[in-house]
């Protein structure tokens, strides 16, 4: 599956200088990991965001959001945000929310 290169570049710009962040192909798209834990990514034209299960459930009420479900079993705390709902402020907010959760996880 192809993914939105423009969205990938927007993520790279924001994450490339952060310590512990690596880029990796995953889920048929592109993922950005912090200390080995997936933080955000691109799947098709959408942003993948990893949040706590509670925050993820609440985030699903936001515009352009839906569960991250590529196997028929949604992953709790993981959401997709439609690319057309990602102005710079929204993208920065999603990255910040995902990072705030992922830094609480043990490094892999």
C-alpha positions in Angstrom: 0.0 0.0 0.0 1.3 3.4 -0.9 1.3 6.2 1.7 1.1 9.9 1.6 4.7 11.1 1.1 3.7 14.7 1.9 2.4 13.7 5.3 5.5 11.5 5.9 7.7 14.5 5.1 5.7 16.7 7.5 6.3 14.1 10.2 10.0 13.9 9.4 10.4 17.6 9.6 9.0 17.6 13.1 10.6 14.4 14.4 14.0 14.1 12.7 16.0 15.9 15.4 14.3 14.3 18.4 16.5 11.9 20.4 15.5 8.2 20.2 13.2 8.7 17.2 13.6 6.2 14.3 11.7 5.8 11.0 10.5 2.3 10.0 8.2 0.8 7.4 5.3 -0.9 9.2 1.6 -1.7 8.5 2.1 -1.1 4.8 3.0 2.5 5.6 5.6 4.4 7.6 6.1 4.5 11.3 8.0 6.8 13.6 9.2 5.1 16.8 10.4 6.6 20.0 12.9 4.4 21.9 11.5 1.4 19.9 7.8 2.2 20.5 5.6 3.3 17.7 4.5 6.9 18.2 2.9 8.1 15.0 2.8 6.9 11.4 1.3 7.2 8.0 -1.2 4.6 6.6 -2.5 5.5 3.2 -3.5 9.2 3.5 -4.1 9.0 7.2 -2.1 9.6 10.4 -1.7 6.8 12.8 -1.6 8.0 16.4 -0.7 5.9 19.4 -2.4 7.0 22.6 -3.3 5.4 26.0 -6.4 3.2 25.7 -8.4 5.8 27.6 -7.2 8.8 25.6 -7.6 6.8 22.4 -11.3 6.1 23.2 -11.9 9.8 24.0 -10.1 10.9 20.8 -12.5 8.9 18.6 -15.1 11.7 19.1 -12.9 14.2 17.3 -13.3 15.1 13.6 -11.7 12.8 11.1 -10.8 10.1 13.6 -11.6 6.4 13.5 -10.2 3.3 15.1 -6.9 1.9 13.7 -8.2 -1.4 12.3 -6.4 -3.1 9.5 -6.9 -6.7 10.6 -10.6 -6.7 11.7 -9.6 -6.2 15.3 -9.2 -2.6 16.3 -6.2 -1.8 18.4 -7.3 0.0 21.5 -5.5 3.3 22.0 -4.5 3.5 18.3 -6.4 5.8 16.0 -6.3 7.0 12.5 -6.8 10.7 11.7 -7.9 11.6 8.1 -5.2 13.5 6.3 -7.6 16.2 5.3 -8.1 17.0 9.1 -4.4 17.7 9.7 -3.5 21.4 9.5 -0.1 22.2 11.1 -1.7 22.9 14.6 -3.6 19.6 14.5 -0.6 17.6 13.4 1.5 19.1 16.1 -1.1 18.4 18.7 -1.4 14.7 17.7 2.3 14.3 17.7 2.5 15.8 21.2 -0.3 13.6 22.5 1.3 10.4 21.1 4.7 11.4 22.4 3.4 12.1 25.9 2.0 8.6 26.1 4.9 6.7 24.4 7.6 8.2 26.6 5.8 6.5 29.6 6.5 3.1 28.0 9.7 1.1 28.6 12.2 1.3 25.7 12.3 -1.7 23.4 
